[in-house]
Amino acid sequence: MKIAIGNDHAGVEMKNMLVKFIEDKFGYEVINIGTDTEDSVDYPLYGRKVAQLVASKEADKGIVICGTGIGISIAANKVKGVRAALCKDVYTAEMTRKHNDANVLALGARTTSLDEAIDIANVWLTTDFEGGRHQRRVEMIEG
């Protein structure tokens, strides 16, 4: 599995920790979209790049990180075929996979601890979409 991960300057530390976690625990290939410094950058560019990789199937799933996770999730959701979900806890991570088949996880580096981010990513990466009645709803979202 390939996971694209992108972040702005606020998310460098969280991104680096998640890359290590994903590679060590799952052995997945991680496509690092960056940024890799704390110099100010524009989060929409990174959200869009991750989303485009997921939409084109060059990555199976994506993770995007900015200060709150809000702006970068909005940017990712502008790409057709992407369902980016901002998750603040493991319950929302589980439900967004089970019911919404979210293919991009958004996290807030300034609102979520590193330990919480690991737990959220773990649940999000290991939870399957339930399909059934939820498939119809995902199709409605896709338009």
Secondary structure in CASP SS format (residue, H / E / C, confidence):
PFRMAT SS
TARGET T0000
AUTHOR 0000-0000-0000
METHOD secondary structure of the structure
MODEL  1
M C 1.00
K E 1.00
I E 1.00
A E 1.00
I E 1.00
G E 1.00
N E 1.00
D C 1.00
H H 1.00
A H 1.00
G H 1.00
V H 1.00
E H 1.00
M H 1.00
K H 1.00
N H 1.00
M H 1.00
L H 1.00
V H 1.00
K H 1.00
F H 1.00
I H 1.00
E H 1.00
D H 1.00
K H 1.00
F H 1.00
G C 1.00
Y C 1.00
E E 1.00
V E 1.00
I E 1.00
N E 1.00
I E 1.00
G E 1.00
T C 1.00
D C 1.00
T C 1.00
E C 1.00
D C 1.00
S C 1.00
V C 1.00
D C 1.00
Y H 1.00
P H 1.00
L H 1.00
Y H 1.00
G H 1.00
R H 1.00
K H 1.00
V H 1.00
A H 1.00
Q H 1.00
L H 1.00
V H 1.00
A H 1.00
S C 1.00
K C 1.00
E C 1.00
A C 1.00
D C 1.00
K E 1.00
G E 1.00
I E 1.00
V E 1.00
I E 1.00
C E 1.00
G C 1.00
T C 1.00
G C 1.00
I H 1.00
G H 1.00
I H 1.00
S H 1.00
I H 1.00
A H 1.00
A H 1.00
N C 1.00
K C 1.00
V C 1.00
K C 1.00
G C 1.00
V C 1.00
R C 1.00
A E 1.00
A E 1.00
L E 1.00
C C 1.00
K C 1.00
D C 1.00
V H 1.00
Y H 1.00
T H 1.00
A H 1.00
E H 1.00
M H 1.00
T H 1.00
R H 1.00
K H 1.00
H C 1.00
N C 1.00
D C 1.00
A C 1.00
N C 1.00
V E 1.00
L E 1.00
A E 1.00
L E 1.00
G E 1.00
A C 1.00
R C 1.00
T C 1.00
T C 1.00
S C 1.00
L H 1.00
D H 1.00
E H 1.00
A H 1.00
I H 1.00
D H 1.00
I H 1.00
A H 1.00
N H 1.00
V H 1.00
W H 1.00
L H 1.00
T H 1.00
T C 1.00
D C 1.00
F C 1.00
E C 1.00
G C 1.00
G C 1.00
R H 1.00
H H 1.00
Q H 1.00
R H 1.00
R H 1.00
V H 1.00
E H 1.00
M H 1.00
I H 1.00
E H 1.00
G C 1.00
END
